[in-house]
Amino acid sequence: MSSNLVVLPLPLNATTQKTPSSKFPSSAALPRHSLSPRVYIPPHIYKHPAAVLLELCTSVKELNQILPLIIKHGLCGEHLFQTKLVSLFCSYGCLNEAARVFERIENKVDAFYHTMLKGYVNHSSLDTAFSFFCRMRHDGVTPVVYNFAYLLKLCGDNSDLRRGKEIHGQLISSGLSWNLFAMTGVVNLYAKCREIDDAYRMFDRMPDRDLVSWNTIVSGYAQNGVARVALELVSKMFEEGQRPDSITVVSTLPAAADVGSLRIGKAIHGYSIRAGFEGLVNVSTALVDMYSKCKDVGTARVLFDGMNRRSVVSWNSMIDGYVESGDPEEALVIFQRMMNEGVQPTNVTVMQALHACADSGNLELGKFVHRLVDELKLGSDVSVMNSLISMYSKCKRVDLASEVFAKLKNKTLVSWNAMILGYAQNGCVNEALNSFCQMQLQNIKPDSFTMVSVIPALAELSIPRQAKWIHGLVIRRFLNENVFVMTALVDMYAKCGAIHTARRLFDTMKARHVITWNSMIDGYGVHGHGRAAVELFMDMQKGDIKPNHITFLCVLSACSHSGLVDEGMQFFNSMKEDYGLEPAMDHYGAVVDLLGRGGRLHDAWEFIQQMPVKPEISVYGAMLGACKIHKSVDFAEKAAEKLFELNPEEGGYHVLLANIYASASMWKKVAEVRGMMQKKGLQKTPGCSLVELRNEVHSFYSGSTEHPQSRKIYAFLEKLVGKIKAAGYVPETNSIHDVEDHVKEQLLNTHSEKLAIAFGLLNTTRGTTIHIRKNLRVCGDCHSATKYISLVTRREIIVRDMHRFHHFKNGVCSCGDYW
């Protein structure tokens, strides 16, 4: 070979069109190096300054600066420059430019095709890559093993199993089924398409396996949620003489986290130290993630703080660790530290920060993250926008959540679910139901998450007919086997007054979650069926599902509403003694309510004094409520003094104390409490009662005259009061003073529940049950009046107040006057 002649092999990744005269052997039959034809390049070409610049080119910007030089010197038709341009354009994702160079090449060798295919695989869609592959076959180019590997990876990344199988078939027909590299790609394809059994069959048939193939099947099982098998395969690796590398460790640590085995996680950590992997950022990050998910966030933090270098994934893992461990405040500390260190957050970082803001109720920081979303141009990322909707909803700014939702262009089912749940959680029942209907009008089918969001909204309306409608929709959507949907239905029927329907559903469920038991126990409690709640709780104790904190809260409340004081105290003591559950503030409040309602005010006050934690508003509030029932001014004043020191944000407790004073005719004290409310800017929550009629919910406030039927309602109510007085009703006017007796009665007769009941009686046929929903506790006079109304009208009236249900029938209430 002449000294002034240079022979250069074409790059392995260059794509080529076959020259008709070329007689290269089949790529499958040759070793790798023989795939590149040798091309004569004159010295003035390879030594040209433009050629040197192309070799040194590192970016699209630099390439665009070199192109004019190539064109000026007429080098576009030279093979060397064509090869380099196609390769560089493909590498930088400039596929249109690469295609323009490629199409002008007269005699395309195979390597040009291979380069173009790799470019399409890396920087274009699956359809485009497949189209070029088909053209490549049409042009008579024989695929090489790397072509199949690229396409298999692309199919796996896109979860396109059908096309992946086509490539697998062509790979076999090309005689490459024995190729280790190709078959590892096949294993990866089936694993990513969630066909892990097929992936293992391909792996098991491989005559030889290297570390890459082992890592592929291990990560496949780990990513498909079969963590235990992934861990077993690592043990098998050792048996077959394969020593796990850092990639194996990074694949295995999530599997240890998934099975919740801190012991296995620590063993892998120990191996990483011995193998010298601990200093690698990806291994350290995986360790932080594993310890966090195994509920050892302290060790995760030590590892995180000890890292010399951290990637954004490292920061994300630590933030997520604190969020999932229930410490959103510390998660936000890490997030702010990350921002201060100048680390560029990703969409994952933003979503985790929003999650932390939502859990901590930190609206201001949430707004800061929202501004960050705009700066990072993540407004088109639907997942990020869904997180924003959830954050604003949980921070009780559903109006801002609604704005984000309205601006979102490509709404997904998750977007609708987040908005519906946001409305439901913030008491915007009508908006939640309207969104649910809008979603279906746009042909978006609800899933189990949708149902679990919208069913509680319907439960708040407490309308049995609507409950039946949503139940029918659940059945039509084949969601009646989903334990969470069925649990929501049980809870809904209980809150709609249909406690027996709730129990029938509960009994038909094949599987039950602890939430299912809690919902049914609570349902019995609010309906005054304390004994049934206790029996159900005892049945639960016999099974495999263990009661949690909420279970005990439900059973304590049930005992309280039914006067089962001794049973309730036994359950409270059992919490810690038998189940190791530390009572929370709500449990202490429930015990005070239990003792107080039962008339044991001295015991309730003594219990408060002996609490191991400082009592909060809910505890003293329960005591004050018991004092109202039993007209105890002394204990009421003690409880109120402590309660007002805690500065409650609502005026309800002040109103409660004023009513206690009014019952004792201590009008001067009543005036003092009202003056205190005025000074603090606290207002009484107005009583409101709801009744549904023909798909429309009617609202009534005490003394309101805005309803279209107001005149008719008040006239009917006047006659009705006359009838119930004749039956024995005596108005309870002792809480009103400074007016004549007939005015006192008129004021009592304008209470919201009486107006709602009158409207219901006027607009329904004889025998129809009246369902009323009230936002406050039913007052004593309305309770007495409703019993007599049920007697003289022969109607069943179901009233759901803020605490419980009252079923009035034939002059008797289901609560037995114990409420």
TAFENBEL-V680611 format. One record per backbone hydrogen bond with DSSP energy under -1.0 kcal/mol. NH is the residue of the N-H (numbers start at 1). CO is the residue of the C=O. Records with the same first field share a line. If there is no record, write none. Layout:
NH: CO, CO
This chain:
5: 2
8: 39
14: 11
15: 112
16: 110, 112
22: 19
29: 26
34: 31
35: 32
39: 8
41: 6
45: 42
46: 42
47: 43
48: 45
52: 48
53: 49
54: 50
55: 51
56: 52
63: 59
64: 60
65: 61
66: 62
67: 63
70: 66
71: 67
72: 68
73: 69
74: 71
75: 70
78: 75
82: 78
83: 79
84: 80
85: 81
86: 82
87: 83
88: 84
89: 85
90: 86
91: 87
92: 88
93: 90
94: 89
95: 93
98: 94
99: 95
100: 96
101: 97
102: 98
103: 99
105: 102
112: 15, 109
113: 15
114: 110
115: 111
116: 112
117: 113
118: 114
119: 115
120: 116
121: 117
122: 118
123: 119
124: 120
129: 125
130: 126
131: 127
132: 128
133: 129
134: 130
135: 131
136: 132
137: 133
138: 134
139: 135
140: 137
141: 136
148: 144
149: 145
150: 146
151: 147
152: 148
153: 149
154: 150
155: 151
156: 152
157: 153
158: 154
159: 156
160: 155
161: 159
164: 160
165: 161
166: 162
167: 163
168: 164
169: 165
170: 166
171: 167
172: 168
173: 169
174: 170
175: 172
176: 171
179: 176
183: 179
184: 180
185: 181
186: 182
187: 183
188: 184
189: 185
190: 186
191: 187
192: 188
193: 189
194: 191
195: 190
199: 195
200: 196
201: 197
202: 198
203: 199
204: 200
205: 201
214: 210
215: 211
216: 212
217: 213
218: 214
219: 215
220: 216
221: 217
222: 218
223: 219
224: 220
225: 222
226: 221
230: 226
231: 227
232: 228
233: 229
234: 230
235: 231
236: 232
237: 233
238: 234
239: 235
240: 236
241: 238
242: 237
249: 245
250: 246
251: 247
252: 248
253: 249
256: 252
257: 253
258: 254
259: 255
261: 256
265: 261
266: 262
267: 263
268: 264
269: 265
270: 266
271: 267
272: 268
273: 269
274: 270
275: 271
277: 272
280: 277
284: 280
285: 281
286: 282
287: 283
288: 284
289: 285
290: 286
291: 287
292: 288
293: 289
294: 290
295: 292
296: 291
300: 296
301: 297
302: 298
303: 299
304: 300
305: 301
306: 302
307: 304
315: 311
316: 312
317: 313
318: 314
319: 315
320: 316
321: 317
322: 318
323: 319
324: 320
325: 321
326: 323
327: 322
331: 327
332: 328
333: 329
334: 330
335: 331
336: 332
337: 333
338: 334
339: 335
340: 336
341: 337
342: 339
343: 338
350: 346
351: 347
352: 348
353: 349
354: 350
355: 351
356: 352
357: 353
358: 354
359: 355
360: 356
361: 357
362: 357
363: 361
366: 362
367: 363
368: 364
369: 365
370: 366
371: 367
372: 368
373: 369
374: 370
375: 371
376: 372
378: 373
381: 378
385: 381
386: 382
387: 383
388: 384
389: 385
390: 386
391: 387
392: 388
393: 389
394: 390
395: 391
396: 393
397: 392
401: 397
402: 398
403: 399
404: 400
405: 401
406: 402
407: 403
411: 409
416: 412
417: 413
418: 414
419: 415
420: 416
421: 417
422: 418
423: 419
424: 420
425: 421
426: 422
427: 424
428: 423
429: 427
432: 428
433: 429
434: 430
435: 431
436: 432
437: 433
438: 434
439: 435
440: 436
441: 437
442: 438
443: 440
444: 439
451: 447
452: 448
453: 449
454: 450
455: 451
458: 454
459: 455
460: 456
461: 457
462: 458
467: 463
468: 464
469: 465
470: 466
471: 467
472: 468
473: 469
474: 470
475: 471
476: 472
477: 473
478: 475
479: 474
482: 479
486: 482
487: 483
488: 484
489: 485
490: 486
491: 487
492: 488
493: 489
494: 490
495: 491
496: 492
497: 494
498: 493
499: 497
502: 498
503: 499
504: 500
505: 501
506: 502
507: 503
508: 504
517: 513
518: 514
519: 515
520: 516
521: 517
522: 518
523: 519
524: 520
525: 521
526: 522
527: 523
528: 525
529: 524
530: 528
533: 529
534: 530
535: 531
536: 532
537: 533
538: 534
539: 535
540: 536
541: 537
543: 540
552: 548
553: 549
554: 550
555: 551
556: 552
557: 553
558: 554
559: 555
560: 556
561: 557
564: 559
565: 563
568: 564
569: 565
570: 566
571: 567
572: 568
573: 569
574: 570
575: 571
577: 573
578: 574
579: 574
581: 575
588: 584
589: 585
590: 586
591: 587
592: 588
593: 589
594: 590
595: 591
596: 592
597: 593
598: 594
599: 596
600: 595
601: 599
604: 600
605: 601
606: 602
607: 603
608: 604
609: 605
610: 606
611: 608
620: 616
621: 617
622: 618
623: 619
624: 620
625: 621
626: 622
627: 623
628: 624
629: 625
630: 626
632: 627
636: 632
637: 633
638: 634
639: 635
640: 636
641: 637
642: 638
643: 639
644: 640
646: 643
647: 644
655: 651
656: 652
657: 653
658: 654
659: 655
660: 656
661: 657
662: 658
663: 659
664: 660
665: 662
666: 661
667: 665
670: 666
671: 667
672: 668
673: 669
674: 670
675: 671
676: 672
677: 673
678: 674
679: 675
680: 676
682: 677
689: 700
690: 773
691: 698
693: 696
696: 693
698: 691
700: 689
702: 687
703: 750
704: 701
710: 707
713: 709
714: 710
715: 711
716: 712
717: 713
718: 714
719: 715
720: 716
721: 717
722: 718
723: 719
724: 720
725: 721
726: 722
727: 723
728: 725
729: 724
733: 731
736: 733
744: 740
745: 741
746: 742
747: 743
748: 744
749: 745
751: 748
755: 751
756: 752
757: 753
758: 754
759: 755
760: 756
761: 757
762: 758
763: 759
768: 765
770: 796
772: 798
773: 690
774: 800
775: 688
783: 779
784: 780
785: 781
786: 782
787: 783
788: 784
789: 785
790: 786
791: 787
792: 788
793: 789
797: 808
798: 770
799: 806
800: 772
801: 804
805: 526
806: 799
808: 797
809: 812
812: 809
814: 807
816: 813
818: 815
